Amino acid sequence: MLSQQAWIALILFVLAYAVIVSEKIHRTKIALIGAICVLLFKIMPQEEAIKMIDFNTIGLLIGMMIIVAITSKTGLFQYMAVKSAKMVSGEPLKILVVFFWLTAICSAFLDNVTTVLLLTSVTFAISDILQINPIPFLITEIIASNVGGTATLIGDPPNIMIGSATGLGFNDFIINLIIPIFIISVVINLILYWIYHKDMTISYEQKQRIMTLEESSFLIDVPLMKKCLLILGLTIISFVLHQLLHLDSATVAMAGAALLLLIGKLDPEEVFKEIEWNTIFFFVGLFVLVGGLEVTGIINKVAQWSIDITHGNAILMHVLILWLSAIGSAFVDNIPFVATMIPLIKSMGEIGKMDVTSLWWTLSLGACLGGNGTLIGASANVVVSSLAAAQGRPISFVGYMKIAFPLMILSILISNIYIYFAYLM
């Protein structure tokens, strides 16, 4: 039986989730109100609630947002996009392929929300010049951002949360996830090529419009760009070495951000305006809401149920986590979903006295790739669809789902096969 406090925590969590999914009220408002209610109903004291807020996740996000915000002022990302389009002679179908890989790679080493924010504006510019429908490019970039972001610790918020909660490092993520992500990327790229190849026919004159663009004109501040590339390179190297250096990933990101602010000689107030504070405070509220489930024992009960239903069978447990994460993340933003799953998997390991390391890779693949299923499955999806609507080119929820949901299911099937052969044989 659940205690009165447990029921209150569960009701608050379910109500917050339902309103977040409905998108009637901004999710950050709901997360913060839910967190305050956890305190007002005395589910836990303020001191304990503060401990539930994972600074490693918050610090890593803020640090990387500062670095990317400063870098975006140099025009580097726009330069890369135009240069890539010219390298394939303005062929729309080849641009689609190049943008898929550009988005995937950038999403692995920046973060997928920032990547799509930068590339979407370039996509609209290029599609206007070519006089071609931007929707295929936008859908491709959404899918690529979530796939590429799965490969590293810093690529997607769910991975940041998993790494922070478990102590798994940058190298751990790459070693365990790069193979399935590369295979999935190749397969999805080929399918998208096949889906859109009939929609990508344009005249020679249209192609020449791209070729007349001077990519160097997009570089606004070359001295600052060189500083950004130096700091970004040092930060990524430090991520690779952070376990050897005994530094948390948040420390690395914040150090890089602070150093770039110093040598970039920029006004911090101007840079801080570019930070996605909505996302940061959404995490703060969410950590407290999930903490309410943890301290009242609900997470433990769900973990016990998961072990009972799978009878402790490792294969069934991995299948359950993978598909539950994928389907759940398709219809609910994967950030709150992963926030709930992390303490659940920890409890499964404690109750079943088992090593759950492989379950973290299973959760990462399920949640990050599952986010591709619908337009509300991940933050990058919501950002691109909002920008498209603002440009008068809305992406249909059903139209997106017809393409993306089958691709998501295929990517999870590939992940399932990989998990079996990599960890369960």
KOLMI-302795 format. One line per 8 residues: their letters; for each residue x negated, y, z of C-alpha. Coordinates in pm, 1 decimal. Layout:
BEGIN
A	X/Y/Z  ...
END
This chain:
BEGIN
MLSQQAWI	0.0/0.0/0.0  -113.9/351.9/-82.0  -132.9/614.3/192.4  62.9/939.7/169.9  -257.2/1128.0/77.8  -332.9/873.8/-194.7  14.8/920.5/-345.0  -27.8/1297.9/-345.0
ALILFVLA	-371.9/1269.2/-511.4  -229.8/1032.6/-774.7  73.0/1253.0/-847.0  -147.1/1563.2/-879.1  -379.3/1379.8/-1116.7  -99.0/1237.8/-1334.4  80.0/1574.2/-1352.7  -244.0/1751.9/-1447.6
YAVIVSEK	-317.0/1489.0/-1712.3  33.5/1514.8/-1858.4  15.5/1894.6/-1888.8  -335.1/1876.4/-2038.5  -213.5/1630.9/-2304.7  94.2/1843.3/-2380.4  -133.5/2144.2/-2452.8  146.2/2373.5/-2325.8
IHRTKIAL	-90.0/2538.3/-2077.6  -466.3/2578.1/-2119.4  -642.4/2275.7/-1973.9  -887.2/2484.2/-1769.4  -598.7/2652.2/-1583.4  -445.6/2314.3/-1504.2  -774.0/2158.7/-1388.2  -842.8/2450.2/-1153.3
IGAICVLL	-487.4/2456.5/-1016.0  -505.6/2078.7/-962.6  -835.8/2117.1/-776.7  -691.3/2389.2/-552.1  -390.2/2167.5/-477.4  -628.5/1887.9/-371.1  -764.6/2130.1/-109.9  -427.2/2275.7/-8.7
FKIMPQEE	-282.3/1927.5/52.8  -592.6/1848.5/261.3  -683.3/1542.1/53.1  -1043.7/1637.2/127.9  -1215.1/1936.6/288.1  -1376.4/2209.0/78.6  -1731.4/2093.2/166.2  -1662.2/1744.7/31.0
AIKMIDFN	-1490.4/1885.9/-279.2  -1800.2/2091.7/-359.3  -2013.0/1776.2/-334.3  -1785.2/1614.7/-594.7  -1887.6/1880.2/-850.6  -2182.3/1732.4/-1038.1  -2434.2/2013.0/-1089.1  -2645.1/1796.6/-1320.1
TIGLLIGM	-2358.5/1792.2/-1571.6  -2274.4/2161.3/-1522.5  -2638.0/2272.7/-1534.2  -2717.4/2070.1/-1844.6  -2416.6/2211.0/-2028.9  -2491.3/2573.0/-1933.8  -2860.5/2540.8/-2016.4  -2800.6/2395.1/-2362.4
MIIVAITS	-2522.0/2647.9/-2432.5  -2764.1/2934.2/-2358.2  -3034.3/2790.9/-2586.2  -2788.6/2731.9/-2871.8  -2618.8/3072.7/-2823.2  -2953.4/3250.3/-2862.6  -3055.6/3033.1/-3158.2  -2725.3/3101.2/-3335.9
KTGLFQYM	-2810.4/3475.0/-3337.7  -3103.3/3405.7/-3571.8  -2893.1/3264.1/-3858.8  -3090.9/2937.1/-3854.9  -2786.3/2709.5/-3870.6  -2630.8/2896.6/-4164.1  -2967.2/2883.5/-4342.9  -2979.7/2503.9/-4295.3
AVKSAKMV	-2627.7/2458.9/-4435.3  -2682.1/2671.1/-4749.3  -3025.0/2515.8/-4807.9  -2870.6/2168.5/-4784.7  -2595.6/2258.4/-5034.0  -2850.2/2393.7/-5282.5  -3067.2/2082.5/-5248.6  -2783.6/1878.1/-5404.9
SGEPLKIL	-2721.3/2135.6/-5683.3  -2382.7/2243.4/-5545.7  -2221.5/1902.1/-5606.3  -1921.9/1897.1/-5365.8  -1933.1/1522.5/-5302.6  -2306.0/1536.0/-5229.3  -2249.2/1841.3/-5006.9  -1991.4/1632.6/-4816.0
VVFFWLTA	-2251.5/1360.3/-4758.4  -2524.4/1609.1/-4661.7  -2292.0/1791.5/-4421.9  -2194.3/1458.5/-4263.2  -2558.4/1380.4/-4180.6  -2643.7/1741.1/-4091.3  -2349.9/1750.0/-3847.7  -2431.9/1407.9/-3701.1
ICSAFLDN	-2801.0/1486.5/-3645.7  -2737.1/1836.0/-3504.2  -2466.7/1693.9/-3274.5  -2715.7/1444.1/-3135.1  -2968.3/1709.1/-3032.7  -2744.4/2006.5/-2957.5  -2385.9/1932.7/-2859.4  -2098.0/1852.9/-3091.7
VTTVLLLT	-1877.4/2151.6/-3000.3  -2156.5/2399.6/-3069.7  -2249.5/2219.0/-3391.4  -1898.7/2232.9/-3538.7  -1857.5/2595.9/-3431.2  -2166.0/2687.0/-3632.6  -2100.9/2467.6/-3937.1  -1729.2/2540.0/-3974.2
SVTFAISD	-1788.9/2904.1/-4067.1  -2043.5/2797.0/-4329.2  -1802.7/2532.5/-4460.8  -1533.7/2793.6/-4521.7  -1783.8/3019.0/-4698.8  -1906.1/2738.8/-4927.1  -1554.4/2607.7/-5001.9  -1445.1/2963.2/-5091.1
ILQINPIP	-1736.7/3002.0/-5331.4  -1665.0/2663.3/-5490.6  -1286.3/2729.9/-5483.6  -1228.3/2387.6/-5330.9  -1014.3/2258.0/-5042.6  -1218.3/2279.0/-4717.0  -1009.4/2016.2/-4532.5  -1212.4/1710.3/-4648.5
FLITEIIA	-1531.7/1883.4/-4530.1  -1377.2/1978.0/-4195.4  -1244.3/1627.6/-4128.6  -1583.8/1484.4/-4222.0  -1758.6/1722.5/-3981.5  -1522.4/1636.8/-3694.2  -1586.3/1264.5/-3738.6  -1962.1/1309.5/-3785.7
SNVGGTAT	-1992.6/1530.4/-3476.9  -1837.9/1268.1/-3250.5  -2036.3/982.4/-3404.6  -2369.5/1168.8/-3394.3  -2305.5/1303.9/-3045.7  -2272.7/947.5/-2914.3  -2639.6/871.9/-2983.8  -2803.6/1083.8/-2712.8
LIGDPPNI	-2766.6/1200.9/-2355.0  -2700.3/1562.3/-2457.8  -2489.4/1507.9/-2770.7  -2143.5/1469.8/-2618.9  -2004.4/1576.9/-2277.7  -1902.8/1217.1/-2184.8  -2266.4/1108.3/-2222.9  -2385.0/1399.6/-2010.1
MIGSATGL	-2141.7/1288.6/-1740.5  -2247.9/921.6/-1763.2  -2618.2/1008.6/-1752.0  -2572.2/1237.7/-1455.5  -2367.6/983.9/-1260.5  -2601.8/690.3/-1322.8  -2951.9/832.2/-1354.9  -2983.1/690.9/-1707.3
GFNDFIIN	-3218.3/909.1/-1909.6  -3251.3/1054.0/-2257.7  -3460.3/760.5/-2380.5  -3214.8/505.9/-2236.3  -2933.5/649.1/-2445.4  -3133.5/656.6/-2768.9  -3273.3/304.2/-2722.8  -2932.6/151.6/-2649.1
LIIPIFII	-2710.2/353.8/-2883.8  -2910.7/453.6/-3191.1  -2867.0/118.3/-3371.8  -2484.8/95.2/-3353.9  -2449.2/468.5/-3423.9  -2670.3/448.9/-3734.0  -2473.6/149.9/-3867.6  -2139.9/320.2/-3794.9
SVVINLIL	-2261.4/643.5/-3958.0  -2360.8/467.2/-4279.2  -2032.8/272.6/-4299.1  -1810.2/575.3/-4226.5  -2006.1/795.5/-4466.7  -1955.0/546.1/-4750.0  -1581.4/520.1/-4676.0  -1536.5/900.2/-4664.3
YWIYHKDM	-1728.0/922.5/-4993.9  -1482.0/674.6/-5145.3  -1174.1/847.1/-4994.9  -1261.2/1194.7/-5122.1  -1448.7/1131.3/-5447.1  -1143.2/1209.9/-5663.8  -1089.2/1546.9/-5490.5  -1440.7/1676.8/-5553.4
TISYEQKQ	-1444.2/1757.4/-5925.4  -1540.0/2116.2/-6009.3  -1673.8/2304.4/-6310.9  -2037.5/2388.3/-6387.2  -1965.2/2756.6/-6323.1  -1836.1/2677.9/-5973.5  -2152.4/2483.0/-5889.2  -2369.8/2771.3/-6006.4
RIMTLEES	-2206.8/3002.1/-5750.8  -2375.0/2804.5/-5473.0  -2707.7/2804.7/-5656.3  -2706.2/3186.3/-5672.3  -2696.6/3217.2/-5291.5  -3026.8/3316.4/-5132.2  -3053.9/3107.1/-4816.4  -3327.9/3326.7/-4666.8
SFLIDVPL	-3079.9/3615.3/-4652.7  -2897.8/3429.3/-4373.9  -3205.3/3448.3/-4147.3  -3132.5/3754.5/-3934.0  -3422.7/3743.7/-3686.0  -3721.0/3528.6/-3789.3  -3947.7/3611.3/-3488.1  -3667.5/3511.5/-3248.2
MKKCLLIL	-3598.5/3198.8/-3455.8  -3961.8/3085.6/-3411.9  -3932.4/3131.7/-3034.9  -3603.5/2938.1/-3031.9  -3753.3/2649.6/-3229.7  -4051.1/2638.7/-2992.8  -3833.4/2628.9/-2678.9  -3582.1/2387.1/-2834.0
GLTIISFV	-3868.2/2154.8/-2931.5  -4023.0/2172.3/-2584.7  -3682.5/2111.0/-2424.5  -3614.8/1800.7/-2635.3  -3965.5/1666.4/-2562.7  -3901.3/1728.2/-2192.0  -3572.0/1536.6/-2218.1  -3764.9/1243.0/-2362.6
LHQLLHLD	-4017.4/1262.2/-2078.0  -3790.2/1378.2/-1794.1  -3787.6/1042.2/-1616.5  -4167.6/1029.2/-1622.0  -4179.4/1390.3/-1499.6  -3921.8/1309.8/-1227.3  -3704.3/1601.2/-1338.8  -3326.0/1597.5/-1371.4
SATVAMAG	-3189.7/1675.0/-1717.4  -3015.5/1987.0/-1581.5  -3350.6/2118.9/-1457.1  -3502.5/2068.8/-1803.4  -3213.0/2244.3/-1981.1  -3200.6/2535.6/-1737.2  -3579.5/2578.2/-1754.0  -3562.1/2595.7/-2133.7
AALLLLIG	-3274.7/2845.3/-2117.6  -3450.3/3067.4/-1861.6  -3776.0/3065.9/-2059.6  -3597.3/3152.4/-2385.2  -3409.7/3438.1/-2214.8  -3745.8/3568.5/-2093.0  -3948.8/3547.2/-2414.8  -3651.4/3627.5/-2638.1
KLDPEEVF	-3614.7/3963.3/-2460.2  -3235.8/3947.9/-2489.7  -2977.7/4103.4/-2258.3  -2850.1/3813.9/-2043.1  -2501.5/3970.8/-2032.6  -2475.9/3948.5/-2411.9  -2591.4/3585.0/-2414.2  -2364.0/3482.4/-2127.7
KEIEWNTI	-2062.2/3607.7/-2324.7  -2129.5/3322.6/-2569.1  -2113.6/3052.7/-2301.2  -1801.1/2837.1/-2311.9  -1699.2/2915.2/-1954.6  -1360.9/2751.4/-2017.9  -1538.3/2417.1/-2057.4  -1757.9/2472.1/-1751.4
FFFVGLFV	-1466.6/2552.6/-1519.1  -1261.1/2271.2/-1670.4  -1535.3/2034.0/-1552.2  -1537.7/2192.8/-1206.8  -1164.1/2141.4/-1158.1  -1176.7/1794.1/-1308.7  -1452.6/1671.3/-1078.4  -1245.1/1773.3/-775.7
LVGGLEVT	-925.7/1613.3/-912.8  -1102.1/1281.2/-977.0  -1273.9/1312.5/-640.3  -927.1/1309.9/-482.1  -862.1/967.9/-638.6  -1199.8/846.0/-518.0  -1174.0/948.6/-151.9  -819.9/809.5/-116.4
GIINKVAQ	-922.7/463.8/-243.5  -722.6/464.3/-568.0  -1031.4/416.1/-786.0  -1128.2/111.1/-580.1  -783.6/-43.6/-622.1  -790.8/2.9/-1001.8  -1142.4/-145.4/-1011.8  -1021.4/-450.0/-818.0
WSIDITHG	-729.9/-487.0/-1060.2  -970.5/-472.7/-1356.6  -1184.7/-747.8/-1207.5  -876.8/-958.7/-1127.0  -725.8/-927.8/-1475.0  -1054.5/-1024.1/-1643.5  -1130.1/-1289.0/-1377.0  -1479.8/-1139.3/-1354.7
NAILMHVL	-1554.4/-1256.1/-1710.0  -1827.0/-1028.7/-1850.3  -1706.6/-1049.8/-2211.8  -1345.2/-967.5/-2121.5  -1462.6/-685.2/-1897.0  -1663.3/-523.0/-2177.2  -1375.1/-565.2/-2424.0  -1132.3/-409.8/-2174.0
ILWLSAIG	-1355.8/-106.6/-2105.7  -1440.3/-54.0/-2475.6  -1087.2/-65.9/-2614.4  -923.6/103.4/-2315.5  -1175.3/387.9/-2348.8  -1129.6/413.9/-2725.5  -749.3/411.9/-2733.9  -725.0/628.1/-2421.1
SAFVDNIP	-974.5/884.6/-2555.6  -791.6/903.5/-2888.3  -477.5/1035.6/-2721.9  -627.7/1208.6/-2418.4  -936.6/1431.1/-2436.8  -1231.4/1201.3/-2363.6  -1378.8/1431.2/-2095.7  -1109.8/1376.0/-1828.5
FVATMIPL	-1086.3/1011.1/-1932.0  -1458.3/949.5/-1872.1  -1446.0/1145.9/-1546.0  -1192.4/887.8/-1425.8  -1377.4/585.1/-1563.2  -1717.8/661.5/-1407.9  -1620.6/597.4/-1043.1  -1404.8/307.0/-1162.7
IKSMGEIG	-1701.3/126.1/-1322.4  -1917.4/201.4/-1017.6  -1652.4/41.4/-796.5  -1628.3/-262.1/-1028.3  -2002.6/-313.7/-986.1  -1984.5/-282.6/-607.1  -1679.7/-507.1/-565.9  -1798.9/-772.6/-811.8
KMDVTSLW	-2164.3/-739.4/-703.3  -2274.9/-715.0/-1067.0  -2511.1/-510.5/-1283.3  -2286.4/-274.6/-1480.1  -2557.3/-105.4/-1691.9  -2420.1/-245.4/-2018.2  -2073.1/-118.2/-1922.8  -2207.1/238.1/-1934.7
WTLSLGAC	-2304.6/191.5/-2300.5  -1965.0/33.4/-2358.9  -1791.1/334.3/-2201.2  -2002.2/577.5/-2403.6  -1925.0/406.7/-2734.5  -1556.2/369.7/-2652.7  -1496.9/723.1/-2526.4  -1712.9/916.8/-2773.7
LGGNGTLI	-1606.9/721.7/-3083.7  -1247.9/693.9/-2960.9  -1235.5/1073.0/-2956.9  -1224.1/1058.1/-3338.5  -881.2/894.1/-3334.9  -664.7/1207.7/-3323.8  -699.5/1585.8/-3333.8  -676.5/1604.5/-2953.1
GASANVVV	-921.9/1321.7/-2882.6  -1229.4/1539.9/-2828.8  -1316.6/1903.6/-2779.0  -1485.3/1928.8/-3121.8  -1161.7/1818.1/-3289.7  -959.0/2085.3/-3112.4  -1215.2/2355.9/-3196.8  -1223.6/2274.1/-3570.8
SSLAAAQG	-844.9/2243.0/-3603.0  -800.3/2579.1/-3425.3  -1051.3/2749.8/-3656.5  -887.4/2592.2/-3962.5  -543.6/2715.4/-3856.1  -684.0/3064.5/-3800.1  -814.1/3058.4/-4159.2  -469.9/2961.2/-4291.4
RPISFVGY	-581.1/2604.3/-4370.9  -423.9/2398.6/-4088.9  -522.0/2033.6/-4053.9  -213.7/1813.1/-4023.9  -211.2/1597.7/-3707.1  -66.9/1300.9/-3899.5  -281.0/1367.2/-4207.8  -596.0/1365.8/-3996.7
MKIAFPLM	-487.2/1055.9/-3807.6  -422.3/859.6/-4131.0  -789.4/896.2/-4217.9  -960.5/914.4/-3879.7  -771.3/654.9/-3673.8  -854.7/356.4/-3900.6  -1217.1/476.2/-3911.2  -1217.5/496.1/-3532.4
ILSILISN	-1083.8/138.5/-3505.3  -1353.4/20.8/-3749.5  -1625.7/196.3/-3548.8  -1502.8/30.0/-3227.5  -1500.9/-312.4/-3397.6  -1863.8/-257.2/-3501.7  -1943.6/-145.2/-3144.6  -1773.6/-456.3/-3007.1
IYIYFAYL	-1991.4/-681.4/-3223.7  -2303.5/-489.2/-3123.9  -2222.3/-505.9/-2751.4  -2166.1/-882.6/-2771.1  -2495.3/-957.7/-2944.8  -2699.0/-697.2/-2754.5  -2579.1/-762.9/-2398.5  -2352.9/-1067.6/-2369.8
M	-2516.2/-1353.5/-2560.6
END
